[in-house]
Amino acid sequence: MHANRASFLFLLALSLLSWLCLPSVAEAQPLRDEADQILMYFEATEKVKESLQNSLGMVTVRTKIQPGMLDGIHNVLKGVGTLAKCRDRTLVFFPAAIAESAVSASIQFSGKKPLTLDILGSPKEFPIAVGVLPSLPEEITPLPIWRGEKEIDKGLVLTGIAERGPKILSKVYIVETPKPPLERFRITNIRVPDGSPMVTHDLNILAIPVRDWGTQGLSLAVHASTLRKVCDEKLTVEPIQMKSLEINP
C-alpha cells in the first residue's frame, strides 16, 4: 500500500511540475495574422519581395528647367511607381508631386532597362499621378487592386525600391481615416511616402502613400477604393496643373 501511495504522489508531483513549466496553449501557439506568417519565414519573405520587385519600379521624371536650375541635377525627381492591373488595361500609380511640370518620365524595374512612361495626369483632388507603359515586358507583373467589402487595416510594404541597398519588407497599418473633406484618404504608418504601396498578404494594392502627414512619421495615402474608380474610369484623370501638396493636414 505504501508503495502504491508513493507512486501516486510521484505521478501527481510530475503532473504539477509539467503544468507549472509548460506555457499555455495560447502562449505556445500565438495567433498570427497573414502578414506575420509571411515575415516569420525567410523563404516566404523572399518570395514576396521578389514578386513585388516585378511589380514596383523606380520612376524618374525630368521636369522643365526653371531659373537657377541645373539640368539633370535640380530638375530630376524620383519616386516609386506601382503597376496596377485594371479590367482591360494596366496603369502606373505614383505620387503626383514628382510629375508636376514633367517633360519626360521613365520607370525602371529591378535589374531591367528603364522604360518610357507616359503620364496621363491625375484625378481631381487626389495627388496621385497616373501613367501607362507603351509596351509591357512579359516578366513584369501588375498587381490587382483590392476589391474587398470589409475594411482592412494591416498589410505589407517593400521599402528601398527607389534607393540603392537592401529592400526591406515590413508590416504596416492604416491608423485612421481623416475627417472631412479628406475622408476618402487613409493615414498609414509608412514613414517615407515615396509611393511604395501598402499591399495585402496576397499582394493586392490597399493604399499608396503620396505625402507626409504631421510630424510623427505618418503618411497620407490614396485608398484602393479611389484607385478602383480610376481604373474603372469613374474618376476623370486630368492634366497635372496645380501643386499636389496643397492639401493641409
Wavefront OBJ file of the C-alpha trace (Angstrom):
o trace
v 0.000 0.000 0.000
v 2.818 2.389 0.904
v 4.468 1.687 -2.482
v 1.221 2.467 -4.374
v 0.750 5.655 -2.407
v 4.323 6.734 -3.104
v 3.854 6.072 -6.827
v 0.653 8.095 -6.866
v 2.307 11.068 -5.131
v 5.263 10.873 -7.532
v 2.981 10.966 -10.582
v 0.974 13.820 -9.077
v 4.162 15.798 -8.496
v 5.244 15.256 -12.096
v 1.856 16.444 -13.354
v 2.018 19.602 -11.247
v 5.576 20.275 -12.408
v 4.583 19.900 -16.069
v 1.608 22.211 -15.606
v 3.806 24.885 -13.989
v 6.661 24.684 -16.526
v 4.795 24.378 -19.837
v 3.269 27.531 -21.413
v -0.435 27.704 -22.037
v -1.805 26.791 -25.462
v -2.256 30.476 -26.305
v 1.383 31.185 -25.382
v 2.804 28.121 -27.149
v 0.841 28.779 -30.350
v 0.299 32.543 -30.614
v -2.297 33.638 -33.110
v -0.645 35.344 -36.090
v -2.232 37.186 -38.985
v -1.245 36.530 -42.593
v 1.323 39.341 -42.710
v 3.082 37.924 -39.637
v 3.081 34.461 -41.168
v 4.992 35.798 -44.173
v 7.514 37.738 -42.096
v 8.166 34.788 -39.760
v 9.748 32.682 -42.511
v 12.741 33.673 -44.635
v 11.564 31.793 -47.731
v 8.101 33.378 -47.626
v 9.572 36.848 -47.134
v 11.994 36.468 -50.039
v 9.235 35.179 -52.315
v 7.047 38.212 -51.588
v 9.971 40.607 -52.073
v 10.787 39.020 -55.436
v 7.162 39.234 -56.559
v 6.858 42.881 -55.545
v 10.078 43.839 -57.325
v 8.441 42.621 -60.549
v 5.522 44.999 -59.942
v 7.164 48.116 -58.459
v 9.652 50.332 -60.242
v 11.655 53.486 -59.713
v 10.002 56.379 -61.550
v 12.321 59.118 -62.799
v 10.758 62.358 -64.034
v 12.596 65.143 -65.818
v 10.836 68.486 -65.331
v 11.067 71.879 -67.022
v 14.142 73.873 -66.135
v 13.341 76.941 -64.044
v 15.673 79.925 -63.480
v 18.614 78.842 -61.335
v 18.169 75.128 -62.069
v 20.895 72.893 -63.458
v 19.752 70.300 -65.993
v 19.957 66.778 -64.608
v 20.502 67.924 -61.040
v 17.632 70.160 -59.942
v 15.029 69.070 -62.454
v 15.111 65.273 -61.948
v 12.661 63.821 -59.412
v 12.253 60.198 -58.317
v 9.660 58.031 -56.597
v 8.079 54.586 -56.693
v 5.594 53.509 -59.345
v 3.079 50.722 -58.750
v 1.954 48.712 -61.742
v -1.798 48.125 -61.298
v -3.984 45.630 -63.110
v -7.291 47.100 -64.240
v -10.058 45.269 -66.058
v -8.837 45.989 -69.589
v -5.622 47.950 -69.115
v -2.547 48.390 -66.940
v -1.823 51.664 -65.128
v 1.118 53.003 -63.148
v 0.370 54.968 -59.955
v 2.937 57.247 -58.285
v 2.941 60.483 -56.226
v 1.807 63.480 -58.288
v 4.371 65.725 -56.603
v 7.144 64.342 -58.826
v 5.083 64.674 -62.021
v 4.401 68.412 -61.963
v 5.967 70.260 -64.933
v 7.122 66.911 -66.346
v 8.900 66.871 -69.697
v 9.576 63.123 -69.774
v 9.304 60.132 -67.462
v 10.601 56.582 -67.223
v 10.224 53.619 -64.896
v 12.866 51.018 -64.105
v 12.097 47.637 -62.589
v 14.702 45.600 -60.700
v 17.592 44.647 -62.983
v 15.778 45.859 -66.112
v 16.359 48.718 -68.541
v 14.304 51.905 -67.983
v 11.007 52.007 -69.866
v 9.296 55.111 -71.230
v 6.350 56.124 -69.052
v 3.530 58.225 -70.489
v 1.882 60.403 -67.835
v -1.890 60.644 -68.291
v -2.487 63.070 -65.430
v -4.108 62.955 -62.008
v -7.690 62.525 -60.726
v -9.066 65.794 -59.374
v -8.493 66.300 -55.617
v -6.187 63.271 -55.372
v -2.421 63.945 -55.550
v -1.574 60.708 -57.313
v -0.261 60.572 -60.856
v -1.497 58.036 -63.398
v 0.691 56.737 -66.209
v 0.817 53.976 -68.812
v 3.570 51.971 -70.473
v 3.525 51.823 -74.287
v 4.592 48.177 -74.021
v 4.658 45.769 -71.090
v 7.507 43.245 -70.768
v 6.376 39.669 -70.065
v 8.341 39.386 -66.812
v 6.666 42.474 -65.325
v 3.533 41.624 -63.343
v 0.831 44.205 -62.488
v -0.803 43.929 -59.065
v -4.583 43.711 -58.655
v -6.331 46.429 -56.674
v -8.035 45.192 -53.515
v -11.797 44.910 -54.013
v -12.939 43.540 -50.655
v -16.015 44.829 -48.873
v -14.662 44.657 -45.308
v -12.132 47.310 -44.312
v -8.566 46.008 -43.789
v -6.149 47.927 -41.560
v -2.878 45.984 -41.884
v -0.617 44.886 -44.697
v 2.938 44.845 -46.036
v 5.229 47.398 -47.648
v 8.515 46.884 -49.509
v 10.822 49.864 -48.973
v 14.042 50.704 -50.778
v 12.724 50.462 -54.354
v 13.860 53.994 -55.204
v 17.166 53.628 -53.365
v 20.342 51.606 -53.647
v 20.785 48.959 -50.997
v 18.612 46.257 -49.402
v 14.883 46.050 -49.967
v 13.054 45.728 -46.641
v 9.652 44.048 -46.258
v 7.741 45.134 -43.172
v 4.277 45.202 -41.655
v 2.339 48.475 -41.764
v -1.050 49.742 -40.623
v -3.826 52.087 -41.632
v -4.048 54.046 -38.410
v -7.096 56.199 -39.140
v -9.387 57.821 -41.688
v -9.057 61.630 -41.836
v -12.000 63.879 -41.116
v -13.918 65.559 -43.970
v -13.084 66.731 -46.549
v -10.279 64.134 -46.642
v -12.347 61.118 -45.620
v -11.589 59.324 -48.901
v -7.913 59.146 -47.925
v -6.263 56.967 -45.278
v -3.446 57.678 -42.841
v -0.773 54.970 -42.638
v 2.369 54.489 -40.564
v 4.502 54.277 -43.714
v 7.347 56.650 -42.845
v 8.538 57.593 -46.345
v 5.649 58.466 -48.693
v 7.618 57.852 -51.883
v 4.807 55.828 -53.458
v 5.807 52.404 -52.080
v 2.365 50.788 -51.814
v 0.750 49.086 -48.860
v -0.370 45.638 -50.059
v -2.417 42.826 -48.578
v -0.797 39.476 -47.715
v -1.922 38.127 -51.105
v -0.417 41.150 -52.899
v -3.427 43.306 -53.694
v -2.888 47.076 -53.617
v -4.525 48.501 -50.487
v -3.197 52.079 -50.326
v -0.479 54.227 -51.904
v 1.157 56.951 -49.755
v 1.528 60.307 -51.509
v 2.686 62.807 -48.871
v 3.747 63.297 -45.248
v 1.090 63.644 -42.585
v 2.033 65.603 -39.484
v 5.364 65.125 -37.727
v 5.004 61.594 -36.331
v 6.227 59.525 -39.286
v 2.769 59.056 -40.833
v 1.660 59.311 -44.456
v -1.489 60.375 -46.258
v -2.412 57.583 -48.687
v -4.825 57.133 -51.575
v -7.026 54.138 -50.757
v -7.902 51.191 -53.009
v -11.492 52.422 -53.238
v -10.252 55.526 -55.101
v -7.733 53.593 -57.212
v -10.556 51.275 -58.338
v -12.575 54.267 -59.535
v -9.611 55.478 -61.582
v -9.206 52.003 -63.060
v -12.916 51.741 -63.835
v -12.850 55.276 -65.337
v -15.330 56.563 -62.771
v -12.874 59.319 -61.842
v -11.645 61.591 -64.608
v -7.886 61.902 -64.989
v -6.866 65.469 -65.828
v -3.509 67.024 -66.764
v -1.430 67.855 -63.696
v -1.509 71.643 -63.426
v -1.774 72.717 -59.805
v 0.540 71.925 -56.938
v -0.196 68.485 -55.498
v 0.912 69.365 -51.958
v -1.741 71.991 -51.255
v -3.692 69.594 -49.026
v -3.016 70.637 -45.445
v -3.358 68.209 -42.522
l 1 2 3 4 5 6 7 8 9 10 11 12 13 14 15 16 17 18 19 20 21 22 23 24 25 26 27 28 29 30 31 32 33 34 35 36 37 38 39 40 41 42 43 44 45 46 47 48 49 50 51 52 53 54 55 56 57 58 59 60 61 62 63 64 65 66 67 68 69 70 71 72 73 74 75 76 77 78 79 80 81 82 83 84 85 86 87 88 89 90 91 92 93 94 95 96 97 98 99 100 101 102 103 104 105 106 107 108 109 110 111 112 113 114 115 116 117 118 119 120 121 122 123 124 125 126 127 128 129 130 131 132 133 134 135 136 137 138 139 140 141 142 143 144 145 146 147 148 149 150 151 152 153 154 155 156 157 158 159 160 161 162 163 164 165 166 167 168 169 170 171 172 173 174 175 176 177 178 179 180 181 182 183 184 185 186 187 188 189 190 191 192 193 194 195 196 197 198 199 200 201 202 203 204 205 206 207 208 209 210 211 212 213 214 215 216 217 218 219 220 221 222 223 224 225 226 227 228 229 230 231 232 233 234 235 236 237 238 239 240 241 242 243 244 245 246 247 248 249
